[in-house]
Amino acid sequence: MKPLDPRLVRTADAVRVHLAVSVASGVLLTGLILAQAWLLAYTITGAAEGAGTQTLGWAIAAVAGVAVARAALSYLAETSALHSAARTKSQLRRRLVAHVTGSGRVWTAEPGVDGEAGSPKAGELVTLATRGLDALDDYFARYLPQLVLSAIVPLAVLAVVFWADWISGAVILVTLPLIPVFMALIGMHTQSRTDRQWRLLSRLGGHFLDVVEGLPTLAVFRRAKAQAAVIRRVGEEHRRATMGTLRVAFLSALALELLATLAVALVAVEVGLRLLGGYMDYQTALLVLILAPEAYLPLREVGARFHASMEGVAAAEQVFTELDRTRGAHRRAGGAEAGDRREPEAGARDRREHAPTGGVSPTTGGDIRMEGVGVRYPGRDLPALSGLDLEITAGEHVLLTGPSGAGKTTLLSLLLRLHEPGEGRISVRAPGGDWTPLEDVPAEDWRRGIAWVPQHPYLFDVSVADNIRLGAPDASMERVREAARRAEADAFVSALPEGYGTRLGERGARLSAGQRQRIALARALCRDAPLVLLDEPTAHLDPENAAAVRTAVARLLEGRTAVIVAHDTGWARDVLGAAPRVATLPPRSLERSVAR
């Protein structure tokens, strides 16, 4: 594990500022250490020779002033370090959140392929962004400053000791490298332990989130106690890993302290013998004895701080791994083979990224054309889509059918820009414009013109109004109410305890499935987007709720381009008309789809 990950320096400007401050503080602190040592040696020698306070008063005051200056400098340096740590954590969290939710990319948990690590689950990602990065405080406030001091103080002390007494300097020069050698040996032994401790903590967080979310299902199937036992087992493994790391940390601290103590004792013995023999004056001996421990102290502190800071470094490395995996996964998402996007095949297009403009792309209200589109997910044998040809004209309503696993949801994910095709191309054309590759349209601008209603819409633990205006944050309350009315949701929302101000609970727990679906439709109506994507909007609903949803869908589709995924096409024909446009996807074992 690197003492200073260069990716941290490149990514967070706070790290660069902190390094500059640490170096400046280290230089000043080194000067104060040398000055204090000389002043102490001068004062003690003068007192031993009978000099009074009139002669030594300035030196005593200077010693006190240096001590105060060292304390103040240490305080300011640690305060600056904690501030830098907070800024760095904030920057890393923002980058992680941006890669998970923004910048045209959408995070999805994926298994590893070709020996690569897969992406973390949601719980592991939460642990990484919170508890994991919080451990960077020790790294910035204690380990990194000591690392800088360990590079400056020993060399400065060694130079002064050589100038004062070359024999003592030679002893320090020989014994000093032993400490970093032992540190490296201990570090190589403990790195795997630290990594395992972090992996177990992430696993524990992810598994606990899974169990909490699935607790009703586990209770029904009488598996709650079994999962509690799994959590206890994982927690016990994490405890043992943590205690093992702490044992090694204590033993390494003991070894480094013992080594440094023996080295200082060796210097003290040879200085004492030469002082008794009259080969060294008292002030020089005192100067060497005061400075000798200072040469080893920064290295000992680095070893002591190493273990406390490595959890944060491991978390930062995991963040960078996730950022790199996110970039690679979106290049591979539709690749012909898992992992083959490292070296694109001949004819494959570079995935270019375009800066968003902040507005709705005019292409979302135009025509869409798919030519030979294919998608293959990493680690899967069969393609999710293969050789798909489909054209959707502006204002057309297309009913997408086919057996389970035929790729209907994958097609919607392509239109949502959650994935990109590994083969073929998707082109779009604004009204009155020319055909443009979809990848040349900024993903954010494209999504601004889409209203999406999934089969299981996600409602957040905020008010009904905030859930409806999710896609239109600036929508007025009148617009929210109108969208709810058109979605057949106004009646039950008004009956809630606080009406549109009622919090819905996690995942909309206060509402039934049909009510959640109508809130999602109200969200789409409030967004007022030119392109509508619906995924099984009436699946698993009772007849009464399904009828309300069908009414709301008919209102939503008026004057818009729409792609509707459905198994039961009867209701869709009622909504779309007697002769809707139907595109049928065959099973994945077939090579091409048929659009009719």
N, C-alpha and C positions, 0 to 999 in steps of 0.2 A: 504494500500500500504506500503510495507516494506521500511524503510529508506535506507537499503542497500540490494539489491537483491543478495542472495548468488550465483545465476547463473552468475551474472556479475563477481564475484570474481573468480569463477571456469573457466569461459570462456576466460576472457581477462587478461593476465598477467600484462598488463598496470595498471589494477585496483589494483592488489596486490602491485605493486611498488608505486602507488599513495597513497594507504592507509599507507604504511610504511613511505613515505615522509610526509604525513599529520600528523601522530602521532609524528614523530620527530619534525616537525615544531611546532605542538601544545605544546609539552613539552618545547621547547625553548621559544616560545612566552609566555607561562605561567610564566616561570622564569623571563622573561623580564618585564611582567606586575607587578609581585610581587616586583621586584627590583625597578621599576619606582615608584610604590606607596610608598615604604619605603623611597626612596631618596627624593621624593616630600615632604612627611611629615617631614622628617628631615630638609630639606632646609627651608621650610616655618616656622617651629618652631624655627629654629636657627635665621632666619631673624627677627621674632617677638621678640626674646629675645635680639636682638641687635648685633648678631654675624656679622662680616664683611666678605668681599670677600676672605680674606686670610684664614679664617676658613672654609667657605662654597664653596670656588672655586672648589675644587675637586668634591663636590656633584653636583654643577651646571653643570660642564662638564660631569659628569656621567649621569645626566638626559638627556642632549642633546645627548650623545652617545647612550643611551638606545632608545631614540626616533628614531634616525637614524637607529639603528639596527632593531627596530620593522618594520620600513618602508621597509628596504631592505629585511627582512625576509618575509614580506607579498608579496612583489613583486616577490621574487624567488619562493614562494609557489604557487602563482597564475600562474606564467609562467610554473612551473612544472605541475600544474593541467591542464592547457590548452593543454600542450604537451601530457599528459596522456589521456585527452579526445579525442584528435585527433587519438592517437594510438588505443584507445578502439573502436572508431567509425569505423576506418579502419578494425580492426579485426572482428567486428560484420558484417560489410558490406561484407567482404570477405567470412565469413561463410555463410551469406545469399545467396550470389551469387553462392557459391560452392554447396549449397543445391538446388538452383534453376536450375543450369546449369551443374553441374559436380558431381564428386564422384559417378558416375553410376546412379544418380537419375535425373529425369527430372520433373520440377515443372509443375503442371497443376492446374488451378483453379477448386475447387470442392465444392459442397454445404456441409453444415454441416449435420451430421447425429447423431441421438440419443442425441439430445440436445447439441452437440458439435458445436463450431464455425467453419464455413467453411473457406477455404483459401481465401485470398484477391484476388481481380482482379488485372490485370496488373497495372492499374493506381494507385490503392491503394498500391501495392507493391513498385512502384517507389516513391510515397510519403513517405512511410515508410523508404526506404533506403536513402533518401536524406533529405528532410525537417524534418522528424521525428527524425532521429538520430542526426541531427545537434543540436537539443535542449538539448543534453547531455552536452554541454559546460557549461551551468549554473549549472548543477548538479555537475560536477566535480570541476569547478573552484570556486564555491561559496557555494553550499549547503553541499557537503561532508566535506570540511575543517571545516565549522562551526559546523557540526555534531560532528567531532572529538573534536573541542574546547569545545563544550557544555558538553562533557563527562570528560574533563580534568580540564578546568579553574574553574568551580564552586566548585569542590571538593577541589582544591588547595586553592582558595580564602577562602572557608569556614574553612579550617584547620587553615589558618593564622589568620583569624578573631577570631576564637575560642581561639587561643593562645593569641591574644591581648586583647579580651574582650568577655567573654563567653555569656553575655546577648545579645549583637549584633549578635553573632554567632547563638544563639537560634532563634532570630527573622528571620534571613536569612534562617535558616534551615526549619522553618515552612512555610515561604512564597515562597521559591524557587520551591517546587514541584507543585505549582499552575499553573505555566507557562506550563510545559509539559502536565499537565492534560487538560488545555484549548486547547493546540495545538492538542492533540489527538482527542478531541471533534470536533474541527474545521476540522481536517483532515478527520475524518469519514464523515463529512457533505459534504466536497468538492471533495472527491475521485470520486464519481459518476459523478459530473460535469466535472472533468478533463477527465475522460474516455469518456464521451459523446462528449466533445469538440474534442478529438482526432479522435473518430469514424466519426464525421461529416467532419473533415478535410480530412480523408482518402476517405470517400465517395465522397466528392467534387472533389478530384483529380482523382479518378477512373471514375466518371461520365463525367468529362470534357474531359478525354482522349477518352472515348467512343464516345462522340459527335464529337470531332475533326476528329476521324478516319471515322466516318459514315456521315460526313457532306454532301458529294455528294448525298447519298441516302436520307438524310433528306430533302435536297433542292428539289429533284425531287418529293418527296411525300408531299412537303409543310409542313414539320413538324419542320423546323429549329427554327422558333420562339417559338414553344411550348417547345422545348428542352432548348432554351435560358431561357425561363421562369422557367423551372425546375432548371437550374443552379443558377438563381437568388434566387429561393426559398431556395435551399440548402445552398447557400452562406449566405443568411440572417439568417438561422438557426445557422450556424457556428458563425456568428457575435454575435447573441444573446447569444449563449453558452459561447463565449469568454468574452463578457462583463459581463455575470453573474459570471463567474469565477473570473474576475478582481474585481468585487464588493465585493465578499466574501474575496478575498485577502486583499483588502484595509480595510475592516471591521475587519478582523482577526488581521492585523497589528495594527490597532487602539486599539483593545482589549488587545493585548499583551503589547503594549507600555503603556497603561493606568495601567495595572496590575503591570508591572515592576516599573513604576514611583511611584505608591502608596506604593509598598514594600520598595523602596529606601527612600521615604519620611518617612515611619514609622521608619526605622532605624535612619534617620537623626533626627527625633523628640526625640526619646529616648536617642540618643547620646547627643543632645543639652541640654536636661533637666539635664542629669547627669553631663555634663560639667559645666553648670551653678551652679549646686549644689556642685561642687568640688569633685565629686566622680570619675572623669576621668581626666587624664592629656591631655594636648593639642595635643601632638604628636600622642598618641594612637587614639584620636578622629579623627584627620585628616587621619590617616592610615585607620581606619574603613570606613570613609566617602568616601575616594578615592577608596577603594576596593569594597564597596557594589555595585555600578553600574556594576563593572566588573563581578560580579557573575551572574547578570541577562542578561548582554549584549549578550553572545553567544547563549543563549536560544531564546532571541528576534530575533537575526539574523537568526537562524534556521527557525523560524516561517515566517520571511519575505522572505527568499529564497525558502521556501517550494513550493509555488505555481509556481514560475518561473521555477523550475527544474522538476516538475512532468510530464510535457509533454514529456520530454526526457525519463524519467523512463517508462512512458506508452508506448512509442515507443519501448524501449528495451524489455519490456514484450511482445509486439506484435511480435518482432523478435524471441524471444524464443518460443512463441506459434507457430509461423510458422515453426521453425526448428523442434519442437516436432511433429507438424501436418504432416510435410513432411515425417518424419520417420514412423509415424503411418499410413499415407495414402498409402505409398508404400507397407506396410505389408498388408493393407486391400484391395488394388486395385482389386484383383481378388477374394476376400473372398466370402464364400458361402452366407453370409448375411452382410448387412451394419453394421459395427462396431464389427463383431464377431472376428476380429483378436486380440482383447485385450486378449482373452483366446482361443488359437487355438484349433480346434476340434481334436479329437483323429485321429491320422494318418497324421495330417498336418505336413509338414516339416518346420523346422526352416529356415528362410531366412538368409543364411550366406553371409557375404560380404568378398570378396577377393581383395587383393591389386593388382592394375594394374601393369603390367610389362613394359608398355611403348611401346610395339610392337603389331603387328597384331596377334590375336589368330589363330593358324592353324586350329581350328575347323570351322572357317567361310568358309573355302574352302572345307569342307567335307559334310557328310550326316546330315540331320535333321529329327528327329522323334518326332511326337506329339502323346501322348497316353491319351485318355480320358480328354483332356484339357477343362477346363471351366473357364469362367471369369464372374463375376457379379460386376457391378459398384455400389458404395454406393448410397443408396436412390432410386434404380430402382428395379422394380418388376421382370422383365424378365432378364435372363442371357444374356450377350452379346454373349457368346459362351457356348456350353454345349456338353460334351462328344465328342470332336473333335479328330478323328484319322487321321493322315496324315503323310506320309513319303516322303521326298524329297532327292533324291540322288545327289551326287556332279555332277555339270555340267548340271543338268536337268532344264528345263524351265517349270514352273507350272503356268497355267492360272487359277486364282481364280475368280469364278463367283458366282452369287446369288443375290437375291433381296435386295433392300435397307434395311439396318438394320439387315442383316443376320450375321454380324460380320466380314466382310472382313477387314475393317480398324483395328478392334481390333486384328485380327490375325497378321497384319503387326506390330502393336504396341508391341505385344509379341516378335516378332522377333527383333524389335528394342530395346527391353528391357526397354520400357517406362512403361510397366506394367508386372506383374508376374502372372502366373495362380493361381487361388484359388483352383483348383482341377486338378488332372492329373499331367502329367509331360512332359517336353520338354527335349529331349536328343540330343546331337550332337556328331559327331565322325570325328576326323581328318583323312585324308587319311592314311590308314594303321594302325590306332589306334583303341582304344576301345571306347565304348559309355560312355559319360560323361554327367551328369545333366547340363543343360544350366546355372543354377544358380551358379554352381561351377566355371564357366568361368568369370573372371573379366569383368564387363560391358564395361569399357573403351576399353579393348583389343578386345572384341567382336565387338564393334561399329567401331573400326578402320578398320575392314574388310568388312564394309557394305557401299554400295552406295545407297542412298535413293532419289527417285524423287517423291515427293508428288503431289497431284492433283493441289494444289495451292502453288507452291514453294515460299519461302520467300527470297527476294533479299534485300540486305542491301544498305544503302545510302553510298556506297563506289564505287570505280572504277569497271569496268567490269572485269578486270583481278583479282582484289581481291575477287570478288564474285565467279569467277570460281575456284580460288585456295583455296576456303574456307576449303575444306577437305584435301588439300595438300599444306600447307602454304609455303613449301620450293620449290614448283614447279617453274621451270624456265619459262621465257616468251615464249620460243619456245614450251614448253610443253603445256602452256595455249593456244597458238594459234592452236596447233595441236588438242587439245580437242575441241576447238570451231569449227574448220573446220569439224571434224568428227560429230559434233552435228548440222551441217548445220547453224551455227551461225556466221561464220567468215565474211560473206558478209555484213550483216546488222551492225555488230559491227564495221567493218572498215569504214562504212558510217557515224558513229556517229561523232560529232564535234572533239572529242579528241581520237577517236578510242578506244583502250582498256583502256585508262586512263580516259574515261568519267564516271563521277559519275552518278549512275542510279536513284538517288532520293529515297525517302522513299518507301519501298515495290516495288522498281523497277518501279516507276511511269512513267519513260520515255519510257518504252517498252510496246508493246502489249502483250496480254496473250500468244500468240504463241511464241513470242520472249523470254518471261520470261521462258517458258517451255524449250526452247532450251538452254538457259543459264544454267538452272538446269541440263539438260542432259550433257552439257559440264562440269559442276562441277562434275558429277558422273564419266564421262570419265577421267577427270584429276585425280580423286582419285584412279582409277585403283584398285578397290576392288573386291575380289572374289565372293561376294554375292551381288546381285542387287535386290532392292525392288522398284516396281513401283506401284503407286496408280492412276489409271485412267489418264494416261499421255496425252490422246488426248481428254478428256472430254471438251466440250464447245469450241472447236477450229474449225475455218473455214477449208474447205477442203484443201486449200493450206498449211496452217500451220500444219494441221494434217498429211499431206503427208510428210512434212519435219521432223516432230517428229517421224513418223514411220521409216523413213530411219535412223535417229539417234539412235532410240531404237534398231534396228537390229544390228547396229555396237556396241552398248553398251553391248549387250547380248553375243557377241561372246566369247566362252570359259569360261563363268561364270555361276554360279548357279543363277537362277532368279525366283522370285515370282511376278506375274503381276496381279493386280486387275483390272477388266474391266467389264463393263456392255455389251458393244458392242464387241462381241468376233470375229467379222468378220475381223477387221484389225489385231487383235492379231494372228489369224490363218495365215494371210498373212505373218506376221513377223516371227512367230514361226515354220511355216511349215504346211503341210496338216493335220497332226494328232498330235496336241500338247497334252500334259498332261493337263487335266482339272480337277479341284477340285471344286465342287459345294456345296455351303453352303445353306441349307434350311432356311426358316424363323425361328426366334428365338423361336416361339411357339413349334417347334419340338425339340425332345430331342437330336438327334444325327445328325451329318453331314455325308455326303457320299462323299468319295474321289474316283474318278475313272480316 
